[in-house]
């Protein structure tokens, strides 16, 4: 795969996708959207063995400024074309949110419009002190897209989500953390190092079990309690048959160190 508008790398089982149009604050040009879909398809194929976690970030001091406003008029010059294009983009969001491995977004600078919603689709959102999120759509007379109206109310509640959408204001890292929009704040000079250290926690994790749990929790708002219980039973039967579970039980019985121990990372930090 040859990419021109993203940088895609897999090192030590951690995949990294870097949106790479710094001259446009990594706005989502048509070619970038194609490359983003190709990279995610590769990660999905390799998840569990060759890829254990994904970091999604942007180059040049910005995460993503959202849609490429300059190309909107020429590309989306009819309602039917705009709808078709957005449905294609929404499939990318669905694929990103449902990758069955941990996804970490790293925000440095602007995550605006669609860029904000791509960042928020991650399982864990990290940001530098200068990182900010902004539902910028209202500034050009549009409504949130790329899943924003699904994701945002679930993270901050309906009233706060409306305030962010109606105002289009910037929410910097510290306030975003207080709201529950981001998981943690990382150093401006050590951002990628910190993100990789966090992602590395999942290298020895049971990716299949995490993926199954993620899949079900993502659906917890749209299904009733009984349905979720049935999904839990299905997922647990699969997880019980996995080699990871069998080895973990064996090690527990033999009083050996656990295969995966989150607390051990906390002690090292």
C-alpha positions in Angstrom: 0.0 0.0 0.0 1.3 3.4 -1.0 -0.2 6.4 0.9 0.3 10.1 0.1 -2.1 11.8 2.6 -1.7 9.5 5.6 1.3 7.9 7.2 0.6 4.2 8.1 2.9 2.2 10.3 2.8 -1.0 12.3 5.7 -1.4 14.8 5.8 -3.8 17.8 2.1 -4.7 17.1 0.9 -1.1 17.5 -0.6 0.4 14.3 -0.4 4.2 13.8 -2.4 6.2 11.3 -1.2 9.8 11.0 -3.4 12.1 9.0 -0.8 13.9 6.9 -2.0 17.2 5.3 -0.4 19.6 7.7 -0.7 22.5 5.3 -4.5 22.1 5.6 -4.5 21.1 9.2 -5.2 17.5 8.0 -8.6 18.3 6.5 -10.3 15.3 5.1 -9.6 15.6 1.4 -11.1 12.8 -0.9 -7.8 11.0 -1.3 -7.3 11.0 2.5 -10.7 9.4 3.0 -9.8 6.6 0.6 -6.4 6.0 2.3 -8.0 6.0 5.7 -10.4 3.3 4.7 -7.6 1.2 3.2 -5.5 1.4 6.3 -8.4 0.4 8.6 -9.2 -2.6 6.3 -5.6 -3.7 6.8 -5.8 -3.3 10.5 -9.1 -5.2 10.7 -7.5 -8.1 8.8 -4.4 -8.2 11.0 -6.2 -7.6 14.4 -5.3 -9.9 17.2 -2.0 -11.3 16.0 0.0 -8.7 14.1 -1.9 -5.6 15.4 -3.0 -5.3 19.1 -3.9 -1.6 19.2 -4.3 1.4 17.0 -3.2 5.0 17.5 -4.9 7.7 15.4 -3.3 11.1 15.2 -2.5 14.0 13.0 0.7 15.6 11.7 2.0 19.2 12.1 0.3 20.4 15.2 -3.3 19.5 14.4 -5.4 16.4 14.6 -7.9 17.1 11.9 -9.7 20.3 10.9 -12.7 18.4 9.6 -14.0 18.4 6.0 -12.1 20.1 3.3 -14.3 23.1 2.9 -12.6 24.3 -0.3 -13.7 21.2 -2.1 -17.2 20.9 -0.8 -18.8 23.1 -3.4 -17.3 21.3 -6.4 -17.7 17.7 -5.0 -21.0 17.9 -3.3 -23.0 20.1 -5.8 -26.3 18.2 -5.3 -28.2 16.7 -2.4 -27.9 13.2 -3.8 -24.1 13.4 -4.2 -23.7 14.9 -0.7 -25.9 12.1 0.8 -24.0 9.4 -1.0 -20.6 10.8 0.0 -21.6 11.1 3.7 -23.0 7.6 3.8 -19.6 6.4 2.5 -17.9 8.4 5.3 -20.3 7.0 7.9 -19.2 3.5 6.9 -15.7 4.5 7.7 -16.8 5.7 11.2 -18.7 2.5 11.7 -15.6 0.5 10.8 -13.4 2.6 13.1 -15.8 2.4 16.1 -16.1 -1.4 15.7 -12.5 -2.4 15.2 -12.2 -5.2 17.7 -9.1 -3.9 19.3 -8.3 -0.9 21.5 -8.2 2.4 19.5 -6.5 5.4 20.9 -6.8 8.9 19.4 -4.1 11.5 20.1 -5.2 15.1 19.8 -2.5 17.9 19.4 -4.0 21.1 18.2 -7.4 21.2 16.5 -9.9 18.4 16.3 -12.7 20.3 14.6 -15.9 19.3 12.9 -15.7 15.8 11.5 -12.1 15.6 13.0 -13.6 16.0 16.5 -16.0 13.1 15.9 -13.3 10.9 14.4 -11.2 11.5 17.6 -14.2 10.8 19.9 -14.9 7.5 18.1 -11.8 6.0 19.8 -11.9 3.9 22.9 -9.5 6.2 24.6 -8.9 9.9 23.7 -5.6 11.5 24.7 -4.8 15.2 24.2 -1.9 17.6 24.8 -2.7 20.8 26.7 -3.0 22.7 23.4 -5.4 20.1 22.0 -9.0 21.1 21.6 -12.3 19.7 20.2 -14.8 21.8 18.4 -18.2 21.0 16.8 -17.5 23.6 14.2 -20.4 22.7 11.9 -22.7 25.5 13.1 -20.1 28.1 11.9 -20.8 27.2 8.3 -24.5 26.4 8.8 -24.3 22.6 8.9 -25.2 19.9 11.4 -22.7 17.5 13.0 -21.8 14.5 10.9 -19.4 11.6 11.0 -21.4 10.2 13.9 -21.2 13.3 16.1 -24.9 13.3 17.0 -24.6 9.7 18.2 -21.3 9.9 20.0 -21.5 13.3 21.8 -24.7 12.9 23.9 -23.4 9.5 25.1 -20.2 11.1 26.4 -21.4 14.3 28.0 -25.2 14.0 28.2 -27.9 15.6 26.0 -27.9 19.1 27.4 -24.1 19.6 27.3 -24.0 18.0 23.8 -26.5 20.6 22.6 -24.4 23.4 24.1 -21.3 22.2 22.3 -23.2 21.8 19.0 -25.2 25.0 19.1 -22.1 27.1 20.1 -19.4 25.5 18.0 -16.9 26.6 20.7 -13.5 25.2 21.5 -13.1 22.8 24.3 -9.5 22.5 25.4 -7.9 19.5 27.0 -8.4 20.3 30.7 -12.1 21.1 30.3 -12.6 18.2 27.9 -11.2 15.8 30.5 -13.6 17.2 33.2 -16.5 16.7 30.7 -15.5 13.1 29.9 -14.6 13.8 26.3 -11.0 12.7 26.8 -9.4 10.0 28.9 -6.1 11.8 29.8 -3.8 14.7 29.1 -0.3 13.9 27.8 2.8 16.1 27.5 3.1 18.3 24.4 6.7 17.2 23.9 6.2 13.5 24.7 2.7 13.0 23.2 3.5 10.1 20.9 5.8 8.5 23.3 3.0 8.6 26.0 0.4 7.4 23.5 2.6 4.4 22.5 3.3 3.6 26.1 -0.4 3.5 26.7 -1.1 1.4 23.6 1.7 -1.0 24.6 -0.4 -2.1 27.6 -2.5 -4.0 25.2 0.2 -6.0 23.5 -0.2 -8.9 25.9 -3.9 -8.4 26.4 -6.6 -10.9 25.2 -7.5 -9.0 22.0 -10.4 -11.3 21.2 -12.0 -10.9 24.6 -11.5 -7.1 24.4 -13.0 -7.0 20.9 -16.0 -9.0 21.9 -16.7 -6.8 25.0 -16.2 -3.6 22.9 -18.6 -4.9 20.3 -21.4 -5.5 22.8 -20.8 -2.3 24.9 -21.0 -0.3 21.7 -24.5 -1.6 21.2 -25.7 -1.2 24.8 -27.6 2.0 24.1 -29.6 0.5 21.3 -30.6 -2.9 22.7 -32.6 -3.9 25.8 -31.2 -5.7 28.8 -32.2 -9.1 27.8 -30.6 -8.8 24.4 -27.3 -7.7 25.9 -27.4 -10.6 28.3 -27.8 -13.0 25.3 -24.9 -11.3 23.6 -22.8 -11.7 26.7 -23.6 -15.4 26.8 -22.5 -15.8 23.2 -19.3 -13.8 23.7 -18.4 -15.6 26.9 -18.7 -19.0 25.2 -16.3 -17.8 22.5 -13.8 -16.4 25.0 -13.9 -19.5 27.1 -12.7 -21.5 24.1 -9.7 -19.3 23.4 -6.1 -20.3 24.1 -5.6 -17.1 26.1 -8.3 -18.1 28.6 -7.0 -21.7 28.9 -3.5 -20.6 29.6 -4.6 -17.8 32.0 -6.6 -20.4 34.1 -3.6 -22.8 34.1 -1.2 -20.0 35.3 -3.7 -19.0 38.0 -3.9 -22.5 39.3 -0.1 -22.8 39.3 0.3 -19.4 41.0 2.3 -18.0 38.1 2.2 -14.3 37.1 -0.8 -13.3 35.0 -0.6 -13.1 31.3 -2.2 -9.6 31.4 -1.9 -7.3 34.4 -3.1 -3.7 34.0 -1.9 -2.8 37.5 1.7 -3.6 36.7 1.7 -0.8 34.2 0.3 1.6 36.7 3.2 0.7 39.1 5.7 1.4 36.3 4.3 4.8 35.5 
